[in-house]
Amino acid sequence: SPSPRLTIALSILVGSGDSISQSGLYVYASSIDPQCTAAVVLGGAVSGLLASSLRLVTKALFDDLRRGSGAYFVCSAAVVGVGLEALRRVMREVEGLNPREGRPCRDSGS
């Protein structure tokens, strides 16, 4: 079992990385179009709900804590992989976009 100091140090490291990436994501989204900031907030809310739901499901399915945690992290890695692929596709689509010109986050149907 990891020491409490290691756990605290890693928690600080992960929290710091998360705050830096989230702030960069908000800046990038707002540079495309201010509506995109709402999409980022919604994505954060959905990801929190998904993570909590997934943990509840794995706790219900597995009596063994180690197997349940392993299943949770494997499923989480799969979700991260899908998210990275979606990000790659979006980045390719908006490549070369001048942030000052803006572009709506959703198709307006026109």
N, C-alpha and C positions, 0 to 999 in steps of 0.2 A: 504494500500500500504506500502511495507517495506521502512524503512528509507534508505537514501543514504549510511550511514555508514554500515548498515547491508549488503546492496547490494555489496559494495566494499569488505567487510570482506569475504563474501561468494565467491565472484569472486576470491579473492586471494587464498582461501582455495581450490576451485575447480581447479584453475590453477596450484597450487603446487602439488596436487594429480595427475593431468594429466601429469605433467613433470616427476614426480617420476615413474609413471607407464610406460610411454613411454620409458624412459631411461632403465628401467629394461627389457622391451620387446626387445629392440635392443640388449642388452647384451645376453639375452636368445637366441634370433634368431641367432646371430652370433656364439654362442657357439655350435649350432647344425651344421651349415654350413654357410659360408659367403653369399651364394646365398639367404639364408633366410632373410637377411637384406633387399634385394630388395623386397621380398614379403611383409615385414612389411611396407615399404614405399608405395607400391602400395595399400595396405589395408588402409593406412591413407588417401591417395588421394581419393579412392573410397568412404570412409566414409564421407569425407568432401563434395563430390559431392552429395551423397545420402541425407545428412542432409539438404543441401541447396535446393535441388530439392523437398524434402518432405515439407519444409517450404513454398516454392512457391506454391505447390499444395494445402496445407491447407489454405493458404491465399486466393487462388482463389475460393476454395469451400465454405468457411465460411465467411459471412459478419461480424459476431460477433467475436470480437477478443478473448474473453474468450473461446468460443467453439472451435475456430480454434487452439488456443494454447493447449487446452486440447486434441484435436485430435492429434496434433503434438507430444505431450509428450507420449500419449498412443502408437502411432506408433513407437516412438523412443524406448520405453520400450520393445516393441515386438522385435525390431531389436537387442537390447542389449541381450535379452533372447536367441535369435537364435545364436548370437555371443558367448555367454557364453557356450552354449551347444556345439558349434563347437570347442571351446577351450578345453572343457572337453574331447571331443573325441580325439583331437590331443594330449593332455597331456597323455591320457591313452595309446596312440599308441607309444609315444616316452619315456614312463616311463622306467627307467633303462638304458637309452642311455648314454654312456660315451661321454660327449661333445668333448673330444679330438679326438675321432675316427671320428666324423662327420657323417652326413647323408644328402643326397640331399633333398631339399624341394619338388621336383617334381619327379615323376616316370620317369626314363630315358627309359622305355620301355624294359628293359632287365630283 
